[in-house]
Amino acid sequence: MLVFNEIKPNIIPASCLAQGMFDGVHLGHQKVIMNSIEKSKTMDALATVVTFANHPQHITTKKSPKLITKLEDRLELFEDLGVQAVLLLDFTEELSRMTAVDYIKTVLVQGLNARHISIGYNHRFGSRKKGDYKLLEQYSKQYGYNVTVISQVNIEGQVASSSDIRKLISNGDVYLASKLLGRPFSIKGTVIEGKRRGTRLGFPTANMELPENMISPAAGVYSGLVYIGNDSHYAVINVGKRPTYGDLLVNLVEAHILNYNGDLYHKNIEVAFLKKLREEKKFASEAKLVEQIRLDCQAATLLNL
């Protein structure tokens, strides 16, 4: 997959493109992107995505939302779908002031030689968000491209949108969030050394700090998966501040990997969340905590049978 980082004429000779932030690359995003990929197969053009390295709200509202996917994961998901080229732009003050008409002309037409543009039904672009599918259609004959408007995706009565998925995750509903994403919501990171309490209790954990700029699930206990290299293992995952021990300063992800005995310190893993089992709580004693962890492991095992 080709990745370009600046706006200039004739970046690629012809494109069928989709544009947007695409945070999470959820099922709605995938529907837009796949339409461009399918069109590219019959139009002798590259399946292309136009996206941003930073969230536009970082400039437009001075407050960026916490992200569902890191940039490198977003690019990997694009490539997995079959995207051939990405125009990856820094969303700057200058870009935020570009009118929607100038954006069409300079970026989509002169830069990417658009032959077809796939756009979500509610996607807006250009200064003050004045660009939409109607504007693209208005200029389509003048610039020689076609437009397909992609309708919303609904799962169990919930619209697939990045903002709604963030709310679901932050409320602990990782089950529905994962359905809207088309894959389990996950967090990647490096295993850090902890106080080894889990090992002492008979339930060793792989611990990760939660990235500050990424969305995190609500505090609680979850069933999930831990990916180590190419292997996956079922796990019970705690998110929170370990109230039984009074550790109230740092939020951690602690994954007890079922039937696994390897050493993971300082290794990179991916922790995927499948379903919330219960709220995080303070126990009167370690014995009560151990009893509950056993029940959590049994519940996670039953869910995964």
N, C-alpha and C positions, 0 to 999 in steps of 0.2 A: 504494500500500500504506500503510495506517494503522499508525503506531507509537505505542504507549502505554508510559509509564514508571512507573506507580504502580498499586498494588493498591487498588481502590475498587469499590463496588457498581455493577453495570450499566455496565461499561466499553463493552460492545457488547451489543445486544439478544439475539443468539443466535450460538453458535459451534460449528463442528466443528473440534476442535483436536488439535494434536500438541505434545508438550512434551519439552524436553531441551536440552542445551548445543549439540548439533548442530555441533561443531567439525569442519570439513571438508565438511560437508553431503555425505557420501559416499552410495553407492548404498543402504545400509541406512537412513540418514536419509531419503533421498528416497522410499523405499518407504513409510515412516511418514507423511511429509508428504503424499504424493500420495493416500494413502487418505483423509486428512481433506479434501483438496480435492475428491475424487470424491464423498464423502458430503455435502459442503456444497451440491452442485449439486441435490440432491434434498430437502434439508431446510430450505431458505430460511434458511440460516445463513452466516456469514462463515467462510471457510477461515482458521484462526488458528494461529499458532505462539506458544508460551510458551517463552522462552529467557532467557539471562543475558548481561549485558554482560561480566562477568568469570567466570573458571572457578570453579565451586564449591570445587574443591580448594584454591584460594587461601585460603579460610576454613577448610575442614574439616581440611586437613592442613598448612596454612601454606606449601604449596609447589605452585604452579600449573604444570602441564605446559606445555611450549612448544607454541604453537598452530599448527594447519595453515592456518587462515584468519583474517584480520583481521575485526573486527566489521563494518566497512562492507562487506566482501566477502561475509560470511555473510548480511547483510540483502539484498544484491543477488541472491544465489543464491536466497533465499526468494522474492523477487519474481519472478525468472525462472521459477520453478516454478509460480507462480500463486497464492501466498499473498496474502490480502487484508488481513490484520491481524496485527500482532506485539505481544505484551506483552513488552517488554524490561526485565528487572529487574536491579538490582544485587544480587548474591548477598551478603548481609550476615550478620553474626552473628545478628541477630534472625530473619532468614529461615531460617537454618540450624537454629534452635531450634523452628521451627513444626512441629508434629506432622503426619504425613501426612494424618490425618483432617481437621485444621483447614485444611490446604492445599487439599484437595478442596473443602471447604465454602466457604472464604473466597475463594480464587483462581479455581478452575475453575467453581464453581456460582454463587456470588453475584457474582463479578467478571465472568466471561465468559459466564455463562448457557449452559454447555456442553450441547449436544444429543447430541454424539458425541465420543468421545475415542479417538484412535489412539495406541497405546503399543507400544514395542519390547518384545520378549519378556524382555529382561534389564534394562529401565530401572527405576531406583529413585528415590524422591523422599521428601521429608519428613525430619524429624529422625532421625538414625541410619539413614537409608535404609530405613525400615520400610515405605514405600509401594511397591506394585508393581501389576501388572495385576489380581492377585487381590483386592486391597483396593479398587481401582476398581470391579470387578465386584460386590463385596459391597455397595457403596453406590449402585449404578446405579439400582435401582428407587426407593430413597428420594428420590434427587435428579433422576430423570427423564432420564438420559442412557444412551446405548449405548456399548459398548466393543468395539474391535477390537484383538486382539493380533497384532502383526506379527512374523513369523518372521525368522530371520537370513538374510543374503545371503552366498553363498559364490561366490568366483571363483577358479578353479584351486586349489581346496582351502584357500583362505584366507578367513577370515571378515572381512567388512567391518566394522571397528570403528576408532574414532579412535585408540585406543592402539596397535593393531597397525599402522595406517597410519603413525603417527609412527615406529615402529621400522623399518618398511620404508624410509622416506625417510632416516632417520639412518644406515641401513646402505647407502644408495646404490641400493636397488631401486626407483627411481622408476617403472619400467615397470609393475610389479605394483601399486604404490601408485596410479598413475593409473587403472588398470583398476578398482580398488575405489572411487576417487573418481568415476568416470564422466567424467573430463576430466583433462588433464595437470596434475600438481602444478606450481604456479607461485609466484613471488615478485614482488611489485610494489615499485617504488622509484624514486628519482631518480638519474639518472646523475651520478656525481661525476668530478672531474678526477683522473687518475692521473699516472704518470710517463711516459706516452706511449711505453712500451717496445714495445707491440704495433704502434703506428704505425710506429716505426723499423724493426721487423722485417718490415713488410709485412702485418701482421694486426691492424689497429686493433680495440680492444675497447671496449664500453660497460660501465663498472664500477659496481657497487652494493655498498654495505655490507650485511651480513646483519643484519636486525632481531634484537635480543637476545631478545625474547620469542616469536619465531617459530621453528618447526622448520626446520632447514636440511639439505640433502643431505650425505652423506658427502663428504669431500674427493675430488676426481677430475675427470675430463673427461667431459662429457655431450653428446649430440646434443639439440637442442631448438628452441624457437621463441622469437622476440622479437616482442611485440606493441607497435607504435608507432601510437597512435591506433587506427584501424580496420583497419590493415594488419598482416599477420603475415609474418615472414621466418625462414627456417631459420638455425640458428646452431650454433656449437660453443661450449660453455660450460665454463669452468674454475671450480671451487669450491675455495678453499683459500688457502694462504699463499705461493705462488710460491717453492718451495724453491731453484730454480736461482739466484735472486737474494738468498736469505737474508732475505726479508721475512716474518718469523715472528710478527709482532705482531698483524696484523689479518686476519681472514677476509674475503675478497671474492668476489663473483660477477663474473666477467669473461666477457662474451659477444662473440665475434667473429661478426658477422652476415654471412652469405654473400651476396656480390654486392650489398653496400650501401655507399654512400659518404657518407651524410649526417652532419651534426654533431648529436650527441645530448646534449652536455653540458648538465646542469641540466634535462633533460626527463624526464618520467615515462614509464617503460616497464614492461612485464610480461615476465618471463623464465619460460618454461615448459620443464620438463625431460621429455624423452621416453625416453631410455635412456642408461645409463652405458656409456661407451666404454672407459675404462681408469682406472687409479689415477693420482693425481698423483705425479710423480717429479722428482728432481733430475737435470739434464742436465750433462754435462761441459763443454759449450760452447753458445754461442748458435746456432751452426750446427746442432748436434744437435737443439736445441729447435725451430728453424725446420723442420727435416726432419720432426720428429714432428707439428708443427702441420699441415703439409701432409697428412700421412697421416690425421690426425684429421678434417680438412675433407673428404677423400675418403670416409672411412668414414661421416661424417654425411650426405653427399650420397647415397651408395649406399642408406643406410637410408631416406631420404626419397623415393627414386624411386617 
